[in-house]
């Protein structure tokens, strides 16, 4: 027992030295990589380079590919998952471009996110014909959120498409999202919450109302 | 306390309230200043005095520097003053484990004695469990000065913590921490000094327990004895709305030569009511244990006062840096000039808030504490859709509240923010 106490008393200095060494080692680890891509193995880096080049050649925003890779690195995902995510992003961007035609990079990225959230390409195509200057960022964002919350794909599409066709603006989409997520937090099923709220969602008056009569 | 020292102390306290350097040092500085009536009784002299306690804290990504002081002033005379400067280096979390190296330097001045100085160094290993609990263990060495009878001390400590609830919950957050700290050191005393902790005379020796190692030095003037005691302490902290309550209770294990009856156990409590983000009322009382290494006796105390927080330094009950399982109460991205946006987050009971997103190339950005639960950061964010994550105290990345979210491809969630053109 006495030896035990004696060893206990001696332990702190030895332990302190050991822990200090471990601490220095741990502290030195992150200093190794200033370039975030240095964490990836050469094969994964090459694949990401190729994917980014492919996006560039196809006229797609390769910053979106880069961002997806950096996100994975920041979240300490393994190489395989990062490569899969980057490839998937390229496919989503290509599909969104094919469905929506020539649109801005921001909307293209938002549309790609909707596809990744689970929307079908043909559903996205319904948003192809648009009013000049109209921005669909909020609509796509709310759509992606609904899918992530578990609202059935067809119901989510139907609600977003209805509002979009009715000419809803960003505020209306955001209000719908706010109400639905509030109902879900209070225990309503996601599908039911959307059904209830879409009925009471206001729509903007048709833009043709203020249009001068033809021939005037 | 002479006029010069008092002027320096008052200047330091006043400097806390000057907002000028706030923007310059906003990333790093937080501070608070407590003032109030303090009643203390340590068995020698009951005393009622004004207590002033400034605290400064500088936070870097892996380093924290803290300076804390407390002074009891009675009729413009310093009764007791205590100051401590601490530095903590925290390693990144690797395989769920993080390490800390802690250095402290402290000085205590007591009008009725010499006071004491102490330098100590400690290392700790902390293993958090799902951000709702954890355990740590560590050890180090403490070297006191001006406490004539005590040599350097070896310190071993360990503990567990657990947390219930979150900042958004109806009943707030409750944190329970249990610690075990073992001190072992040598007491050196004069044989003739009957008032010291130990006398080496025959009478004393006959009462010594078997574990005591008594050795008379060659001159026969001093003797040395190995001492050891351990503190078991439990701390409960509860935060709900503007109210912070904390209670602690402890028991000291050790033989009667190392632990006197009046310092065997202690209990104290403290309540803080925040009137707004910067001002709070505090009150509390109880018994504090003796600190033999610093020559400070056990004492009863009572206090009531005011806190003025430049940026509040949180009083963490868990003596290790740790991630918290909390929910962010509010998140906003407010428009600024040009492409600049102000990220505003409200989350209480944490010590660090980071955001990252495509706008930062997924590099973490640390927010600046602006109030008790208010954190802000100005960042350039271009128009468009942006993905964003938030984390508190180095915990898991999560989607901020109040914005649409979606699953990211890495088994987490990410917030979606639309910045209109």
Interface residues (C-beta under 8 A of the other chain):
Chain A: X2 X5 X8 X9 X10 X11 X12 X13 X15 X16 X19 X20 X22 X23 X26 X27 X29 X30 X36 X67 X68 X70 X71 X72 X73 X74 X75 X77 X81 X84 X85 X88 X105 X106 X109 X110 X113 X116 X117 X135 X137 X138 X140 X141 X142 X144 X145 X147 X148 X170 X177
Chain B: X62 X89 X91 X92 X94 X98 X99 X100 X101 X121 X122 X123 X124 X125 X138 X139 X140 X141 X154 X155 X156 X182 X184 X211 X226 X228 X356 X358 X361 X362 X363 X364 X383 X384 X385 X387 X397 X404 X405 X406 X407 X408 X409 X410 X412 X413 X414 X416 X418 X420 X421
